[in-house]
Amino acid sequence: MIMTKRIIYVLLVLILLTMLLTSCFQGRVRYTGDYPELFSVAIGSVLGTTGYEMERGGHVAAGVVSIEEDRFGRVLFRYSEEAIYREVDDDSGRLIGRRVFVYIIAHKVDGDHVYFYPHYNFIIRGESGTRIFESYFEDIPLISNEDLSALKEVNSWNQEMSDDTAFDRVRIVRQKEGGPLSRSQLADARLEIFPDAEAGRRLLPNWIVFLRMDRYGRSIYSRTHNEGHLVVLFQPDHSLDVEIGVLEIPDRFNYQTELRIFMEANGWNTTWVEP
């Protein structure tokens, strides 16, 4: 009887520890598939990506499906991560989401990095009204041949490769990285952007997620919410100009041009001169 009670006690402790670790490390799910380079392009290109899905059993790695390769090694692939588009239904108060697929083109791998055209290397397609805990991996044709042809054309499909100056790049990883700013710095930025935010919760983690860095150390982060995306761009010294370094984007699916103009206005991939 005593042994049975001890076993039950140990099991309860293990369950509590598992729940605690899952809560603390959600979003740190490791991608174990065959395409870490494609996974890395996706989480470095699409705003709000976490690299994982939410299912009944917890968190699982996002889905990556290779579709086609051109004569020069470019790869067209599909990435699915529904979790970033969840929202609260105004009428029922239930958590719902969109079944989302992103069609992306990666250009080449060189060492530890994968290269892609910035801004227009992806198209997002999704359906509304999907409950968040349903399956997201059904093979649903959400994109037309015309859309795919346009994506290929703007990404120089089957053309000779450009030199590296035409590309952005990200390091090849198997799980989402936190970015160069510390939690404390991100918390300070949150209070700078939202002066009326609750000061007592200044270390609230994960209020925005890292996207990528440029070649000079600028970094871009985003937060996805019911009204769209909040995008924040930090300079190489981790400073933030709230006047030009913060952007609200209302459309969560079609924002490539807005994001490009915003990044260019903040000097993305141009030489950094320390003030």
C-alpha positions as a Markdown table, in Angstrom:
| # | Residue | x | y | z |
|---|---|---|---|---|
| 1 | Met | 0.0 | 0.0 | 0.0 |
| 2 | Ile | 2.8 | 2.4 | 0.9 |
| 3 | Met | 4.6 | 1.5 | -2.3 |
| 4 | Thr | 1.5 | 2.2 | -4.3 |
| 5 | Lys | 1.1 | 5.6 | -2.7 |
| 6 | Arg | 4.7 | 6.4 | -3.5 |
| 7 | Ile | 4.3 | 5.4 | -7.1 |
| 8 | Ile | 1.2 | 7.6 | -7.4 |
| 9 | Tyr | 3.0 | 10.5 | -5.7 |
| 10 | Val | 6.0 | 10.2 | -8.2 |
| 11 | Leu | 3.6 | 10.0 | -11.2 |
| 12 | Leu | 1.8 | 13.2 | -10.0 |
| 13 | Val | 5.1 | 15.0 | -9.6 |
| 14 | Leu | 6.2 | 14.0 | -13.1 |
| 15 | Ile | 2.8 | 15.1 | -14.6 |
| 16 | Leu | 3.1 | 18.5 | -12.9 |
| 17 | Leu | 6.7 | 18.9 | -14.1 |
| 18 | Thr | 5.7 | 18.0 | -17.6 |
| 19 | Met | 2.9 | 20.6 | -17.5 |
| 20 | Leu | 5.3 | 23.2 | -16.2 |
| 21 | Leu | 7.9 | 22.6 | -18.8 |
| 22 | Thr | 5.3 | 22.6 | -21.6 |
| 23 | Ser | 4.1 | 25.9 | -20.4 |
| 24 | Cys | 7.5 | 27.4 | -20.1 |
| 25 | Phe | 8.9 | 26.1 | -23.3 |
| 26 | Gln | 6.0 | 26.3 | -25.7 |
| 27 | Gly | 7.2 | 27.5 | -29.1 |
| 28 | Arg | 10.5 | 25.7 | -28.6 |
| 29 | Val | 9.4 | 22.6 | -30.5 |
| 30 | Arg | 12.2 | 21.1 | -32.6 |
| 31 | Tyr | 11.6 | 20.4 | -36.3 |
| 32 | Thr | 12.8 | 16.9 | -37.0 |
| 33 | Gly | 11.8 | 16.6 | -40.7 |
| 34 | Asp | 13.9 | 16.4 | -43.8 |
| 35 | Tyr | 13.9 | 20.1 | -44.8 |
| 36 | Pro | 15.5 | 22.2 | -42.0 |
| 37 | Glu | 16.6 | 24.7 | -44.7 |
| 38 | Leu | 13.0 | 25.2 | -45.9 |
| 39 | Phe | 11.7 | 25.4 | -42.4 |
| 40 | Ser | 14.3 | 28.1 | -41.7 |
| 41 | Val | 13.2 | 30.2 | -44.7 |
| 42 | Ala | 9.6 | 30.0 | -43.6 |
| 43 | Ile | 10.1 | 31.1 | -40.0 |
| 44 | Gly | 12.5 | 33.8 | -41.2 |
| 45 | Ser | 10.1 | 35.2 | -43.8 |
| 46 | Val | 6.5 | 35.0 | -42.5 |
| 47 | Leu | 5.5 | 37.3 | -39.7 |
| 48 | Gly | 4.5 | 35.8 | -36.4 |
| 49 | Thr | 5.8 | 32.3 | -37.1 |
| 50 | Thr | 6.7 | 30.2 | -34.1 |
| 51 | Gly | 7.7 | 26.9 | -35.8 |
| 52 | Tyr | 5.1 | 24.8 | -34.2 |
| 53 | Glu | 1.4 | 23.8 | -34.4 |
| 54 | Met | -1.1 | 23.4 | -31.6 |
| 55 | Glu | -2.9 | 20.0 | -31.5 |
| 56 | Arg | -5.0 | 18.1 | -29.0 |
| 57 | Gly | -1.9 | 16.4 | -27.5 |
| 58 | Gly | 0.1 | 19.7 | -27.2 |
| 59 | His | 2.6 | 21.3 | -29.6 |
| 60 | Val | 4.1 | 19.7 | -32.7 |
| 61 | Ala | 6.5 | 21.0 | -35.3 |
| 62 | Ala | 5.0 | 22.9 | -38.2 |
| 63 | Gly | 4.6 | 21.1 | -41.5 |
| 64 | Val | 6.9 | 21.5 | -44.5 |
| 65 | Val | 6.2 | 19.8 | -47.8 |
| 66 | Ser | 8.6 | 20.2 | -50.8 |
| 67 | Ile | 6.6 | 20.6 | -54.0 |
| 68 | Glu | 8.9 | 21.4 | -56.9 |
| 69 | Glu | 12.6 | 22.2 | -57.8 |
| 70 | Asp | 13.8 | 24.2 | -60.7 |
| 71 | Arg | 16.9 | 23.6 | -62.9 |
| 72 | Phe | 19.1 | 25.7 | -60.7 |
| 73 | Gly | 18.1 | 24.3 | -57.3 |
| 74 | Arg | 15.4 | 26.7 | -56.2 |
| 75 | Val | 12.7 | 24.9 | -54.2 |
| 76 | Leu | 9.0 | 25.7 | -54.1 |
| 77 | Phe | 7.5 | 24.3 | -50.8 |
| 78 | Arg | 4.4 | 24.6 | -48.6 |
| 79 | Tyr | 4.6 | 25.5 | -44.9 |
| 80 | Ser | 1.7 | 25.1 | -42.5 |
| 81 | Glu | 1.4 | 26.8 | -39.2 |
| 82 | Glu | -2.1 | 27.6 | -38.1 |
| 83 | Ala | -1.2 | 28.6 | -34.5 |
| 84 | Ile | -0.2 | 32.2 | -35.4 |
| 85 | Tyr | -3.6 | 33.1 | -36.8 |
| 86 | Arg | -5.7 | 32.1 | -33.8 |
| 87 | Glu | -8.2 | 34.7 | -32.5 |
| 88 | Val | -11.1 | 35.0 | -30.2 |
| 89 | Asp | -14.5 | 34.9 | -31.8 |
| 90 | Asp | -16.5 | 38.1 | -30.9 |
| 91 | Asp | -19.8 | 36.3 | -30.7 |
| 92 | Ser | -19.0 | 33.0 | -28.9 |
| 93 | Gly | -15.8 | 34.0 | -27.1 |
| 94 | Arg | -14.2 | 30.7 | -28.4 |
| 95 | Leu | -10.7 | 30.4 | -29.6 |
| 96 | Ile | -10.8 | 29.9 | -33.4 |
| 97 | Gly | -8.2 | 30.0 | -36.1 |
| 98 | Arg | -7.5 | 29.8 | -39.8 |
| 99 | Arg | -6.2 | 26.8 | -41.6 |
| 100 | Val | -3.2 | 28.5 | -43.2 |
| 101 | Phe | -0.8 | 27.3 | -45.9 |
| 102 | Val | 2.2 | 29.4 | -47.0 |
| 103 | Tyr | 3.8 | 28.7 | -50.4 |
| 104 | Ile | 7.4 | 29.8 | -50.4 |
| 105 | Ile | 10.4 | 29.7 | -52.7 |
| 106 | Ala | 14.0 | 29.1 | -51.3 |
| 107 | His | 16.8 | 29.8 | -53.6 |
| 108 | Lys | 20.0 | 28.1 | -52.4 |
| 109 | Val | 21.9 | 26.7 | -49.5 |
| 110 | Asp | 25.5 | 27.8 | -48.8 |
| 111 | Gly | 27.1 | 26.4 | -45.7 |
| 112 | Asp | 25.1 | 27.1 | -42.6 |
| 113 | His | 22.7 | 29.6 | -44.4 |
| 114 | Val | 19.8 | 29.4 | -46.8 |
| 115 | Tyr | 19.1 | 32.3 | -49.2 |
| 116 | Phe | 15.9 | 33.7 | -50.6 |
| 117 | Tyr | 14.5 | 36.9 | -52.2 |
| 118 | Pro | 13.2 | 39.2 | -49.5 |
| 119 | His | 9.6 | 40.3 | -49.3 |
| 120 | Tyr | 8.0 | 38.5 | -52.3 |
| 121 | Asn | 9.2 | 35.0 | -51.7 |
| 122 | Phe | 5.9 | 33.7 | -50.4 |
| 123 | Ile | 2.1 | 33.7 | -50.8 |
| 124 | Ile | -0.3 | 33.0 | -47.8 |
| 125 | Arg | -3.6 | 31.2 | -48.3 |
| 126 | Gly | -6.1 | 30.2 | -45.6 |
| 127 | Glu | -9.7 | 29.4 | -44.8 |
| 128 | Ser | -11.7 | 31.1 | -42.0 |
| 129 | Gly | -13.8 | 29.5 | -39.4 |
| 130 | Thr | -11.6 | 26.5 | -38.7 |
| 131 | Arg | -11.4 | 25.5 | -35.0 |
| 132 | Ile | -7.8 | 25.6 | -33.8 |
| 133 | Phe | -7.7 | 22.0 | -32.6 |
| 134 | Glu | -8.7 | 20.4 | -35.9 |
| 135 | Ser | -6.2 | 18.8 | -38.2 |
| 136 | Tyr | -4.3 | 21.3 | -40.4 |
| 137 | Phe | -2.6 | 18.9 | -42.7 |
| 138 | Glu | -5.3 | 18.0 | -45.2 |
| 139 | Asp | -4.2 | 18.4 | -48.8 |
| 140 | Ile | -6.5 | 21.2 | -49.8 |
| 141 | Pro | -5.8 | 23.1 | -53.1 |
| 142 | Leu | -5.9 | 26.6 | -51.7 |
| 143 | Ile | -3.7 | 28.3 | -54.4 |
| 144 | Ser | -4.4 | 28.6 | -58.1 |
| 145 | Asn | -1.9 | 27.8 | -60.9 |
| 146 | Glu | -1.9 | 31.5 | -61.8 |
| 147 | Asp | -0.8 | 32.4 | -58.3 |
| 148 | Leu | 2.0 | 29.9 | -58.4 |
| 149 | Ser | 3.1 | 31.1 | -61.8 |
| 150 | Ala | 3.3 | 34.7 | -60.5 |
| 151 | Leu | 5.2 | 33.6 | -57.4 |
| 152 | Lys | 7.7 | 31.7 | -59.6 |
| 153 | Glu | 8.1 | 34.6 | -62.0 |
| 154 | Val | 8.9 | 37.1 | -59.3 |
| 155 | Asn | 11.4 | 34.7 | -57.8 |
| 156 | Ser | 13.3 | 34.1 | -61.2 |
| 157 | Trp | 12.2 | 30.5 | -61.5 |
| 158 | Asn | 14.4 | 28.5 | -63.9 |
| 159 | Gln | 16.6 | 31.6 | -64.4 |
| 160 | Glu | 20.4 | 31.8 | -63.6 |
| 161 | Met | 21.1 | 32.6 | -60.0 |
| 162 | Ser | 21.6 | 36.2 | -58.9 |
| 163 | Asp | 24.7 | 37.1 | -56.9 |
| 164 | Asp | 24.3 | 37.1 | -53.1 |
| 165 | Thr | 23.5 | 40.8 | -52.9 |
| 166 | Ala | 20.0 | 40.1 | -54.2 |
| 167 | Phe | 19.2 | 37.8 | -51.3 |
| 168 | Asp | 18.4 | 37.9 | -47.7 |
| 169 | Arg | 19.6 | 34.9 | -45.7 |
| 170 | Val | 18.9 | 33.1 | -42.4 |
| 171 | Arg | 20.9 | 30.5 | -40.5 |
| 172 | Ile | 19.6 | 27.0 | -40.9 |
| 173 | Val | 18.0 | 25.9 | -37.7 |
| 174 | Arg | 15.5 | 23.3 | -36.4 |
| 175 | Gln | 13.7 | 25.4 | -33.9 |
| 176 | Lys | 12.7 | 29.1 | -33.6 |
| 177 | Glu | 15.5 | 31.3 | -32.2 |
| 178 | Gly | 14.8 | 34.1 | -29.7 |
| 179 | Gly | 16.7 | 36.8 | -31.6 |
| 180 | Pro | 19.5 | 39.2 | -30.4 |
| 181 | Leu | 17.5 | 41.2 | -27.8 |
| 182 | Ser | 17.2 | 39.9 | -24.3 |
| 183 | Arg | 13.8 | 39.4 | -22.6 |
| 184 | Ser | 14.5 | 42.5 | -20.5 |
| 185 | Gln | 15.2 | 44.6 | -23.6 |
| 186 | Leu | 12.0 | 43.4 | -25.3 |
| 187 | Ala | 10.1 | 44.1 | -22.1 |
| 188 | Asp | 11.5 | 47.7 | -22.1 |
| 189 | Ala | 10.5 | 48.1 | -25.8 |
| 190 | Arg | 7.0 | 46.9 | -25.0 |
| 191 | Leu | 6.6 | 49.7 | -22.4 |
| 192 | Glu | 8.1 | 52.2 | -24.8 |
| 193 | Ile | 5.6 | 51.3 | -27.5 |
| 194 | Phe | 2.7 | 50.9 | -25.0 |
| 195 | Pro | 3.4 | 53.5 | -22.2 |
| 196 | Asp | 0.1 | 52.5 | -20.5 |
| 197 | Ala | 1.0 | 48.8 | -20.3 |
| 198 | Glu | 1.0 | 47.3 | -16.8 |
| 199 | Ala | 4.5 | 48.1 | -15.5 |
| 200 | Gly | 4.4 | 45.3 | -13.0 |
| 201 | Arg | 4.5 | 42.7 | -15.8 |
| 202 | Arg | 7.4 | 44.3 | -17.6 |
| 203 | Leu | 9.1 | 40.9 | -18.0 |
| 204 | Leu | 6.2 | 39.3 | -19.7 |
| 205 | Pro | 7.8 | 36.8 | -22.1 |
| 206 | Asn | 7.0 | 36.2 | -25.8 |
| 207 | Trp | 4.9 | 39.3 | -26.4 |
| 208 | Ile | 6.6 | 39.5 | -29.8 |
| 209 | Val | 8.5 | 36.9 | -31.8 |
| 210 | Phe | 11.8 | 37.2 | -33.7 |
| 211 | Leu | 11.7 | 37.1 | -37.5 |
| 212 | Arg | 15.3 | 37.7 | -38.8 |
| 213 | Met | 18.4 | 39.9 | -38.8 |
| 214 | Asp | 20.0 | 41.8 | -41.7 |
| 215 | Arg | 23.7 | 41.6 | -42.5 |
| 216 | Tyr | 24.5 | 44.6 | -40.3 |
| 217 | Gly | 22.7 | 43.5 | -37.1 |
| 218 | Arg | 19.3 | 45.1 | -37.5 |
| 219 | Ser | 16.5 | 42.8 | -36.2 |
| 220 | Ile | 12.8 | 42.6 | -36.8 |
| 221 | Tyr | 10.1 | 41.1 | -34.5 |
| 222 | Ser | 6.4 | 40.9 | -34.8 |
| 223 | Arg | 3.2 | 40.2 | -32.9 |
| 224 | Thr | 0.1 | 38.8 | -34.5 |
| 225 | His | -3.3 | 39.6 | -33.0 |
| 226 | Asn | -6.9 | 39.9 | -34.0 |
| 227 | Glu | -6.4 | 43.2 | -35.9 |
| 228 | Gly | -3.3 | 42.2 | -37.8 |
| 229 | His | 0.4 | 42.3 | -37.2 |
| 230 | Leu | 2.5 | 44.7 | -35.1 |
| 231 | Val | 6.0 | 44.9 | -36.5 |
| 232 | Val | 9.0 | 46.3 | -34.6 |
| 233 | Leu | 12.5 | 46.9 | -36.1 |
| 234 | Phe | 15.6 | 47.4 | -33.9 |
| 235 | Gln | 18.9 | 48.9 | -35.1 |
| 236 | Pro | 22.2 | 47.1 | -34.7 |
| 237 | Asp | 22.8 | 48.7 | -31.3 |
| 238 | His | 19.3 | 47.4 | -30.2 |
| 239 | Ser | 17.8 | 50.9 | -30.2 |
| 240 | Leu | 14.3 | 51.6 | -31.3 |
| 241 | Asp | 12.9 | 54.7 | -32.9 |
| 242 | Val | 9.2 | 54.4 | -32.0 |
| 243 | Glu | 8.3 | 57.0 | -34.7 |
| 244 | Ile | 9.5 | 54.9 | -37.7 |
| 245 | Gly | 10.5 | 51.6 | -36.1 |
| 246 | Val | 6.9 | 50.4 | -35.3 |
| 247 | Leu | 4.3 | 49.4 | -37.9 |
| 248 | Glu | 0.7 | 48.2 | -37.6 |
| 249 | Ile | -0.4 | 46.0 | -40.5 |
| 250 | Pro | -4.1 | 45.3 | -40.7 |
| 251 | Asp | -4.0 | 42.5 | -43.3 |
| 252 | Arg | -2.4 | 39.3 | -41.9 |
| 253 | Phe | -2.1 | 37.6 | -45.3 |
| 254 | Asn | -1.2 | 40.3 | -47.8 |
| 255 | Tyr | 1.5 | 42.7 | -46.3 |
| 256 | Gln | 4.6 | 42.1 | -48.4 |
| 257 | Thr | 4.8 | 45.6 | -49.9 |
| 258 | Glu | 4.0 | 47.4 | -46.6 |
| 259 | Leu | 6.7 | 45.4 | -44.9 |
| 260 | Arg | 9.2 | 46.1 | -47.6 |
| 261 | Ile | 8.6 | 49.9 | -47.5 |
| 262 | Phe | 8.9 | 49.8 | -43.7 |
| 263 | Met | 12.2 | 47.8 | -43.7 |
| 264 | Glu | 13.7 | 50.1 | -46.3 |
| 265 | Ala | 12.7 | 53.2 | -44.3 |
| 266 | Asn | 14.6 | 51.7 | -41.4 |
| 267 | Gly | 17.8 | 51.1 | -43.4 |
| 268 | Trp | 17.4 | 47.3 | -43.8 |
| 269 | Asn | 20.6 | 45.8 | -45.3 |
| 270 | Thr | 22.4 | 49.1 | -45.6 |
| 271 | Thr | 25.6 | 50.1 | -44.0 |
| 272 | Trp | 25.2 | 50.9 | -40.3 |
| 273 | Val | 26.7 | 54.2 | -39.1 |
| 274 | Glu | 26.7 | 54.3 | -35.3 |
| 275 | Pro | 25.2 | 57.6 | -34.1 |
